[in-house]
Amino acid sequence: MKSSAQQTKIAIPDVVNRFKDLYRDFTQVKVNQFSQVYADDIIFRDPVHEIRGAGDVLGYLEGVCERVEFCQFEYLDELVSENKAYIKWNMNFRHPSLGKEVHTVRGMSHIEFSDHIHYHEDVYDLGEMLYEHIPLLGAATRFLKRKLAA
């Protein structure tokens, strides 16, 4: 049995690197990069949406970019095979309706691909991202999290 230092590293597929580059600084969708990353029949899922088709996903992402003042992804870890990847990240963002401070949400992207991504699912705590920053709802969300953790 090989030690972890001796194990062969798999080469990261180009589409995974293109995906990470697309989102690294995400205050504006780079349309030319988008078409190099996503297949026309992409299925995109997150805690709020399921969107099918490159045109609709692009429209959704453009809408997100219009509403944020700052958005950068910091990649923490990844598990990559020849046709799927799980990428753990911190999303650092500032949204005008959430104040002037930069917020950080930890999440993970699951992508499936060949030469382009045909499935993309983001998993993150929607409460941490949104609900906890709304005065009354935020206090209730934080209270419930503390109670459940006890």
C-alpha positions, 0 to 999 in steps of 0.5 A, spaced: 500 500 500 502 506 498 503 512 503 499 518 501 505 522 499 507 516 494 500 516 491 499 518 484 496 525 483 490 525 478 491 531 473 485 536 474 481 537 468 481 543 464 474 544 465 475 544 473 480 550 473 476 554 468 470 553 473 474 556 479 477 561 474 470 563 472 467 564 480 474 566 483 472 574 482 464 574 481 462 581 481 461 580 473 459 574 469 464 573 464 460 571 458 466 568 454 468 564 460 461 562 461 460 558 454 467 555 455 465 552 462 458 550 461 454 545 456 448 548 453 444 543 457 446 545 464 442 543 470 444 548 476 441 547 483 442 551 489 438 551 496 433 556 492 433 554 485 433 549 479 435 552 473 435 548 466 439 550 460 445 555 459 441 561 457 437 561 463 443 559 468 447 565 465 441 570 466 440 568 473 448 569 474 447 575 471 442 577 475 446 575 481 452 579 479 447 586 478 445 585 486 452 584 489 457 589 490 463 584 491 463 577 491 470 572 491 470 565 492 476 562 496 477 555 494 479 550 500 479 543 498 477 539 492 476 532 490 476 531 483 475 524 478 475 524 471 468 526 470 466 529 477 468 534 482 467 536 489 470 543 491 469 546 498 469 554 498 468 560 502 464 565 498 466 572 501 461 577 499 458 584 500 450 586 498 447 593 499 441 590 503 446 586 508 450 592 510 457 595 508 461 589 511 463 583 507 460 576 509 463 569 508 459 563 507 462 556 507 459 551 501 461 546 496 460 545 489 458 538 486 460 538 478 459 533 473 462 534 466 466 531 460 469 537 456 463 542 459 459 542 466 453 539 465 451 538 472 452 544 477 449 543 484 451 548 490 450 546 497 451 552 503 447 554 509 442 559 506 440 561 513 448 563 514 448 567 507 441 571 508 436 569 514 441 571 519 442 578 517 435 580 517 434 583 524 428 579 527 429 573 522 436 573 524 435 573 531 430 567 531 435 563 526 441 564 530 437 562 537 434 556 533 441 554 531 444 555 538 438 550 541 439 545 536 446 545 537 445 544 545 
